[in-house]
Amino acid sequence: MIFETRNSVKALIYSVLQTNIFFKLSNPRKKFIVIVFCYFLSIKGKINFLQLERYSQNCEQTFRNQFEKKFDFFSFNKQIINKVTSTKRVVALDPSYIPKAGKSTYGRGKYWSGVAKAAKWGLDICGFAVVDIISNTALHLNAWQTPSADELKKKGLNLLTYYASLVIENSKKFKEFSDYLIADAYFSKKPFVDAVLLAELHFISRLRDDSVLKYKYMGEQSGKKGANKKFNGKVDVKNFDTSYFSLDLLTDEIKIYSAVVYSKAFKRYIKLAITIFIKDEKEIARKLYFSTDLNQAGEEIVRFYRSRFQIEFLYRDAKQFTGLTSCQARSENKLDFHFNAALTSVNLAKQDWLLNKNDAPKQFSMADYKTLFNNTLMLERFMNVFAINPNTAKNQKIIKELIDYGKIAS
C-alpha cells in the first residue's frame, strides 16, 4: 500500500471503535471520529473549526455540533496503550497551561505558565499519561480541564485538592496500568500525598532541597517512662550518614543513596533517594527523590521519576503539531473534546512508531509524522482532482518519494 502509515493508523482507530466499549456509537459518529483524528494529524498550522471545514467536506457547524458530544477518550487511549506498551509502566500527572482569550470561555482564569515563568490568563488542563519505562515514552490517557477559581471555591476546593480529587475518582482505572503515580515537586505536599495513598497508589516525586528529614532510631529503647525514641537526628543531605544509607547505583555520572527516613512535611516515613550528579569527576547537582513505597529501590525511584519528563514531551508535540492550543470553542464539552483529540492524535503517531521501530535507535519525531500525513493528504487530493492512477509502477515510485518529502529523517 502506498499510503501504508496513514492506512495503518486508520485501521487502528476503526479496530478500537469496533470493541464492545463503543458498541453504542453510531456508524456516522465513528466515521466522524476517524476523520477528526486524521485531520488533526494532517493539517499544518492552527487546527480549529474553520480549518477543519476548509480541508473536509463537512461544514464548520458540523464540527461544532460533533465536538459538543462527549467521547470516552480514556477507554479509547486505554486500548492503544495496552496494544503497544510493556508491563513496566507508571502513571504520570502534569498540568499544562493553555493560552486562551475571551471572557465567556469555560474555566478561564490565571494559571501558572512554565514557559513564561509567571501566572497568565488562560486555561489549564490536568493531564494523565502512561509512561512505558522500557521504551521511555509517554502515551496520553486523559485530560480534564480545570474549572475556574470561583467554581473551585464553590466546591470547597483549591487547585491542589482539585488535582487530588481527580486521582481519587479515577484511581481504579489508574491501577490497571500501575501502582505508581508520578508528579513533579509542586505536588510534594501532604494533602496530595495523603490523597494518593487514600487511592491505594504509591507516589513518587521530588523534595525541596531544604526538606526536614529525620533518621529512624534503630537502637534499643531506654525503658524509661514516656514515649519511645523514634528519631535519631536530622538528615543533612550534604553530609549524610553513609552507614545508614545504602549505595544503590554508582557510575561516572551519577550516585544514588537510599534509606527510609521520616518526613516532617508528610508526617510519615518515606523512601528517600539522594541523587548526586557528576561531571568531569565533580559534583554538579544533588537532588532528593522519594517514594511512599518503603521497599522500592533507590535506583528505581530515580528512574521512574526521570521518566516523568516524557509527559512534557507529549504536551510539546501536541502544542506544536496537533493544535492543542488552537481551539475556537468556549463550552466545556467542546474544549474537552479538542484537548483530548489533540493529545490522542500524538498517541496514534506514537503507536505506529512503537510497532515499526524494530529495536532501531531512531527516536520518535512528531514533526516527521506531521509532514508524512500532510503530504499524504495533499497527494490524495491531487490524485482525486486530476484522476491520477496511483497504482502504476511509475506513479508508485514518485508518490513514495513525495510522501517523505520534507521529513527530518527519512
C-alpha positions as CSV (number, residue, x, y, z in Angstrom):
1,M,0.0,0.0,0.0
2,I,1.3,3.5,-1.0
3,F,-0.2,5.2,2.0
4,E,0.7,2.5,4.4
5,T,1.2,4.6,7.6
6,R,-2.0,6.5,7.2
7,N,-4.0,3.4,6.4
8,S,-2.5,1.5,9.4
9,V,-3.5,4.4,11.7
10,K,-7.0,4.4,10.3
11,A,-7.2,0.7,10.8
12,L,-6.2,1.1,14.4
13,I,-8.8,3.7,15.0
14,Y,-11.5,1.5,13.5
15,S,-10.4,-1.6,15.4
16,V,-10.7,0.3,18.7
17,L,-14.1,1.7,17.8
18,Q,-15.3,-1.8,17.0
19,T,-14.7,-3.0,20.5
20,N,-17.6,-3.6,22.9
21,I,-16.9,-0.4,24.8
22,F,-18.0,1.7,21.8
23,F,-20.8,-0.5,20.6
24,K,-23.4,2.2,21.3
25,L,-21.7,4.7,19.0
26,S,-23.5,5.1,15.7
27,N,-21.6,4.5,12.4
28,P,-21.7,8.2,11.4
29,R,-20.2,9.1,14.8
30,K,-17.5,6.5,14.4
31,K,-16.7,7.8,10.9
32,F,-16.5,11.4,12.3
33,I,-14.0,10.3,15.0
34,V,-11.8,8.7,12.3
35,I,-12.0,11.9,10.2
36,V,-11.1,14.2,13.1
37,F,-8.0,12.2,14.1
38,C,-6.8,12.1,10.5
39,Y,-7.2,15.8,10.1
40,F,-5.6,16.6,13.5
41,L,-2.6,14.6,12.2
42,S,-2.6,16.1,8.7
43,I,-3.4,19.8,8.9
44,K,-0.4,22.1,9.4
45,G,-0.8,25.3,11.3
46,K,-3.8,26.1,13.5
47,I,-6.4,23.4,13.9
48,N,-9.8,24.9,14.6
49,F,-13.4,24.6,13.3
50,L,-12.7,26.9,10.3
51,Q,-9.6,25.0,9.3
52,L,-11.4,21.7,9.6
53,E,-14.1,22.9,7.3
54,R,-11.5,24.1,4.7
55,Y,-9.9,20.6,4.5
56,S,-13.1,18.5,4.7
57,Q,-16.5,18.1,3.1
58,N,-18.2,19.0,6.4
59,C,-19.2,22.5,7.3
60,E,-17.9,24.3,10.4
61,Q,-21.2,23.9,12.3
62,T,-21.0,20.1,11.9
63,F,-17.7,20.1,13.7
64,R,-19.0,22.4,16.4
65,N,-22.1,20.1,17.0
66,Q,-20.0,16.9,17.0
67,F,-17.4,18.4,19.4
68,E,-20.2,19.1,21.9
69,K,-21.0,15.4,22.1
70,K,-18.9,13.5,24.7
71,F,-16.5,10.8,23.7
72,D,-14.8,8.3,26.0
73,F,-11.1,9.2,25.3
74,F,-10.0,7.3,28.4
75,S,-11.2,4.0,27.1
76,F,-10.0,4.7,23.6
77,N,-6.5,5.5,24.8
78,K,-6.5,2.5,27.1
79,Q,-6.9,0.2,24.1
80,I,-4.0,1.9,22.3
81,I,-1.7,1.8,25.4
82,N,-2.4,-1.8,26.0
83,K,-1.5,-2.7,22.4
84,V,1.9,-1.1,22.3
85,T,3.4,-0.8,25.8
86,S,5.2,-3.2,28.1
87,T,4.0,-4.3,31.5
88,K,6.6,-2.0,33.2
89,R,4.6,1.2,33.4
90,V,3.8,4.2,35.6
91,V,1.1,6.8,35.5
92,A,2.3,10.4,35.2
93,L,0.4,13.5,36.1
94,D,1.1,17.0,34.9
95,P,-0.9,20.2,34.5
96,S,-0.5,22.3,31.3
97,Y,-1.3,26.0,30.6
98,I,-3.4,26.7,27.5
99,P,-3.4,30.3,26.3
100,K,-7.0,31.5,25.6
101,A,-8.7,34.8,25.2
102,G,-12.5,35.5,25.8
103,K,-14.3,36.3,29.0
104,S,-17.0,33.7,28.3
105,T,-14.7,30.7,27.9
106,Y,-15.3,27.9,30.4
107,G,-12.6,27.7,33.1
108,R,-10.7,30.8,32.1
109,G,-8.5,32.2,34.9
110,K,-4.9,32.8,36.0
111,Y,-2.7,29.7,35.8
112,W,1.0,29.1,36.0
113,S,2.8,29.0,32.7
114,G,6.1,27.2,32.9
115,V,7.3,28.8,29.7
116,A,6.6,32.3,30.8
117,K,7.6,31.5,34.5
118,A,4.5,33.5,35.6
119,A,0.8,33.2,36.1
120,K,-1.1,34.1,33.0
121,W,-4.7,34.4,31.9
122,G,-5.9,31.3,30.0
123,L,-7.0,27.7,30.6
124,D,-5.5,24.8,32.5
125,I,-5.7,21.1,31.8
126,C,-4.7,18.3,34.2
127,G,-3.4,15.5,32.0
128,F,-2.6,11.9,32.9
129,A,-0.3,9.7,30.8
130,V,1.0,6.2,31.0
131,V,4.8,6.1,30.7
132,D,6.4,2.9,29.3
133,I,9.6,2.6,31.3
134,I,11.2,0.1,28.7
135,S,10.6,2.3,25.6
136,N,10.8,5.5,27.7
137,T,7.9,7.2,26.1
138,A,4.5,8.6,27.3
139,L,1.1,7.9,25.9
140,H,-1.8,10.2,26.7
141,L,-4.6,8.7,28.9
142,N,-7.0,11.5,29.6
143,A,-7.0,15.3,30.3
144,W,-9.5,17.2,32.4
145,Q,-9.9,20.9,32.1
146,T,-9.5,22.8,35.4
147,P,-12.6,24.8,36.5
148,S,-12.2,28.5,37.3
149,A,-11.2,29.6,40.7
150,D,-14.7,30.7,41.5
151,E,-16.1,27.3,40.6
152,L,-13.5,25.5,42.7
153,K,-14.2,27.8,45.6
154,K,-17.9,26.9,45.5
155,K,-17.0,23.2,45.7
156,G,-14.6,23.9,48.6
157,L,-11.5,23.0,46.6
158,N,-8.3,24.7,45.7
159,L,-6.1,23.8,42.7
160,L,-4.1,21.1,44.6
161,T,-7.1,19.4,46.1
162,Y,-8.9,19.5,42.7
163,Y,-6.0,17.6,41.2
164,A,-6.1,15.2,44.1
165,S,-9.8,14.6,43.6
166,L,-9.1,13.5,40.0
167,V,-6.7,10.9,41.3
168,I,-9.2,9.6,43.9
169,E,-12.0,9.5,41.4
170,N,-10.0,7.6,38.8
171,S,-7.7,5.5,41.0
172,K,-9.2,2.1,40.0
173,K,-8.6,2.9,36.3
174,F,-5.1,4.1,37.0
175,K,-4.3,0.9,38.9
176,E,-5.0,-1.1,35.8
177,F,-1.8,0.3,34.4
178,S,0.4,0.8,37.5
179,D,0.5,1.1,41.3
180,Y,2.8,4.2,41.0
181,L,1.8,7.8,40.3
182,I,4.5,10.3,39.4
183,A,4.3,14.1,39.5
184,D,6.8,17.0,39.9
185,A,7.8,18.7,43.1
186,Y,4.8,21.0,43.1
187,F,2.7,18.0,44.2
188,S,5.0,17.1,47.1
189,K,2.6,18.4,49.7
190,K,0.8,16.5,52.5
191,P,-2.8,16.8,51.2
192,F,-1.9,15.4,47.8
193,V,0.3,12.7,49.2
194,D,-2.5,11.6,51.5
195,A,-4.9,11.6,48.7
196,V,-2.7,9.3,46.5
197,L,-2.3,6.9,49.4
198,L,-6.0,7.0,50.1
199,A,-6.5,6.0,46.5
200,E,-4.3,2.9,47.2
201,L,-1.5,4.1,44.9
202,H,2.2,4.9,45.7
203,F,3.5,8.3,45.0
204,I,6.9,9.2,43.5
205,S,8.2,12.8,43.3
206,R,11.0,15.2,44.3
207,L,11.5,17.0,47.6
208,R,12.7,20.6,48.2
209,D,16.4,20.8,49.0
210,D,15.6,22.2,52.4
211,S,13.1,19.5,53.4
212,V,13.2,18.4,57.1
213,L,14.0,14.7,57.2
214,K,14.9,12.6,60.2
215,Y,16.8,9.3,60.7
216,K,14.8,6.4,62.2
217,Y,16.0,5.4,65.6
218,M,17.3,1.8,65.3
219,G,18.8,1.3,68.8
220,E,17.3,-0.2,72.0
221,Q,14.8,1.8,74.0
222,S,15.8,3.0,77.5
223,G,12.8,1.5,79.2
224,K,12.1,4.8,81.0
225,K,8.6,6.4,81.3
226,G,7.3,8.3,78.3
227,A,7.2,7.7,74.6
228,N,9.8,5.6,72.9
229,K,12.5,7.3,71.0
230,K,11.6,7.5,67.3
231,F,14.2,9.6,65.6
232,N,18.0,9.8,65.7
233,G,18.7,13.3,64.5
234,K,18.1,15.3,61.4
235,V,19.4,14.3,57.9
236,D,21.9,16.6,56.5
237,V,21.7,15.8,52.8
238,K,25.0,17.4,52.1
239,N,26.8,15.4,54.7
240,F,24.5,12.4,55.4
241,D,25.4,9.2,57.3
242,T,26.6,6.7,54.7
243,S,26.3,3.9,57.2
244,Y,22.5,4.5,57.4
245,F,22.1,4.9,53.6
246,S,22.8,2.1,51.1
247,L,24.6,2.8,47.8
248,D,22.2,1.7,45.1
249,L,24.0,2.9,42.0
250,L,27.5,4.2,41.2
251,T,28.6,5.3,37.7
252,D,30.8,8.0,36.3
253,E,27.8,10.3,36.0
254,I,25.5,9.5,39.0
255,K,25.5,8.2,42.6
256,I,22.3,7.1,44.3
257,Y,22.0,6.5,48.0
258,S,18.7,5.4,49.6
259,A,17.2,4.9,53.0
260,V,13.9,5.0,54.9
261,V,13.6,8.4,56.6
262,Y,10.8,10.4,58.4
263,S,9.4,13.4,56.5
264,K,8.2,16.2,58.8
265,A,6.1,17.7,56.0
266,F,4.3,14.5,55.2
267,K,4.2,13.2,58.8
268,R,5.2,9.7,57.6
269,Y,8.1,7.6,56.7
270,I,9.3,7.7,53.0
271,K,12.0,6.0,50.9
272,L,14.5,8.7,50.1
273,A,16.9,8.6,47.2
274,I,19.7,11.1,47.4
275,T,21.0,11.5,43.9
276,I,24.4,13.1,43.2
277,F,25.0,14.1,39.5
278,I,28.7,14.1,38.4
279,K,30.5,15.7,35.5
280,D,34.3,15.5,35.0
281,E,34.6,13.8,38.4
282,K,32.9,16.8,40.1
283,E,29.5,17.1,41.7
284,I,27.3,19.4,39.7
285,A,23.9,18.8,41.4
286,R,22.2,17.0,44.3
287,K,18.5,16.1,44.2
288,L,16.1,14.4,46.6
289,Y,13.7,12.0,45.2
290,F,11.2,9.9,47.2
291,S,8.6,7.2,47.1
292,T,5.9,6.2,49.5
293,D,6.8,2.6,48.8
294,L,9.3,1.9,51.6
295,N,10.5,-1.2,49.8
296,Q,11.3,0.4,46.5
297,A,15.0,0.5,45.4
298,G,16.5,4.0,45.1
299,E,17.7,3.4,41.6
300,E,14.1,2.5,40.5
301,I,12.7,5.6,42.3
302,V,15.1,7.9,40.3
303,R,14.4,6.0,37.0
304,F,10.7,6.3,37.4
305,Y,10.8,9.9,38.3
306,R,13.0,10.9,35.5
307,S,10.6,9.1,33.1
308,R,8.1,11.8,34.1
309,F,9.6,14.2,31.6
310,Q,8.1,12.2,28.8
311,I,4.6,13.7,29.6
312,E,6.0,17.1,29.0
313,F,7.3,16.0,25.5
314,L,3.7,14.8,24.9
315,Y,2.4,18.3,25.6
316,R,5.1,19.8,23.5
317,D,4.3,17.7,20.5
318,A,0.5,18.4,20.9
319,K,1.1,22.1,21.1
320,Q,3.4,22.3,18.2
321,F,1.8,19.8,15.8
322,T,-1.8,18.8,16.7
323,G,-3.4,22.1,17.7
324,L,-3.7,21.7,21.4
325,T,-3.7,25.5,21.9
326,S,-5.8,26.5,18.9
327,C,-9.4,25.6,19.8
328,Q,-12.1,28.1,18.9
329,A,-14.7,26.8,21.3
330,R,-15.9,28.3,24.6
331,S,-18.1,25.5,26.0
332,E,-16.8,22.9,28.4
333,N,-17.6,19.9,26.2
334,K,-16.1,21.3,23.0
335,L,-12.9,22.3,24.8
336,D,-12.6,18.8,26.5
337,F,-13.1,17.1,23.1
338,H,-10.5,19.3,21.4
339,F,-7.8,18.9,24.1
340,N,-8.1,15.1,24.3
341,A,-8.3,14.8,20.5
342,A,-5.1,16.7,20.1
343,L,-3.3,14.6,22.6
344,T,-4.7,11.4,21.4
345,S,-3.5,12.2,17.9
346,V,0.0,12.1,19.2
347,N,-0.7,8.7,20.6
348,L,-1.8,7.4,17.2
349,A,1.5,8.6,15.7
350,K,3.5,7.1,18.6
351,Q,1.8,3.7,18.3
352,D,2.9,3.5,14.7
353,W,6.4,4.3,15.7
354,L,6.4,1.8,18.5
355,L,5.1,-1.0,16.3
356,N,7.5,-0.4,13.5
357,K,10.8,0.8,15.1
358,N,12.1,-2.8,15.3
359,D,14.6,-2.0,18.1
360,A,16.2,0.6,15.8
361,P,17.8,3.6,17.6
362,K,15.7,6.1,15.6
363,Q,13.9,8.4,18.0
364,F,10.2,9.4,17.7
365,S,9.7,12.6,15.7
366,M,6.2,14.1,15.6
367,A,7.5,16.6,13.0
368,D,8.2,13.7,10.6
369,Y,4.7,12.2,11.2
370,K,3.0,15.5,10.7
371,T,4.9,16.0,7.4
372,L,4.1,12.5,6.3
373,F,0.4,12.8,7.0
374,N,0.2,16.3,5.4
375,N,1.9,15.1,2.3
376,T,-0.4,12.1,2.1
377,L,-3.5,14.4,2.4
378,M,-2.3,16.7,-0.4
379,L,-1.3,13.8,-2.7
380,E,-4.7,12.2,-2.3
381,R,-6.3,15.5,-3.2
382,F,-4.2,15.9,-6.3
383,M,-4.9,12.3,-7.5
384,N,-8.6,12.7,-7.0
385,V,-8.8,16.1,-8.8
386,F,-6.6,15.1,-11.7
387,A,-7.8,11.5,-11.9
388,I,-4.2,10.1,-11.4
389,N,-3.9,6.3,-11.1
390,P,-1.6,5.8,-8.1
391,N,-1.1,2.1,-8.7
392,T,1.1,2.3,-11.8
393,A,4.7,1.3,-11.3
394,K,5.9,4.8,-12.3
395,N,3.5,6.7,-10.1
396,Q,4.1,4.4,-7.1
397,K,7.8,5.3,-7.2
398,I,7.1,9.1,-7.4
399,I,4.4,9.0,-4.7
400,K,6.7,7.2,-2.3
401,E,9.3,9.9,-2.8
402,L,6.8,12.7,-2.3
403,I,5.3,11.2,0.8
404,D,8.7,11.5,2.6
405,Y,9.4,15.0,1.1
406,G,10.4,17.4,3.8
407,K,10.8,14.9,6.6
408,I,13.6,15.5,9.1
409,A,14.7,11.8,8.9
410,S,13.5,9.7,6.0
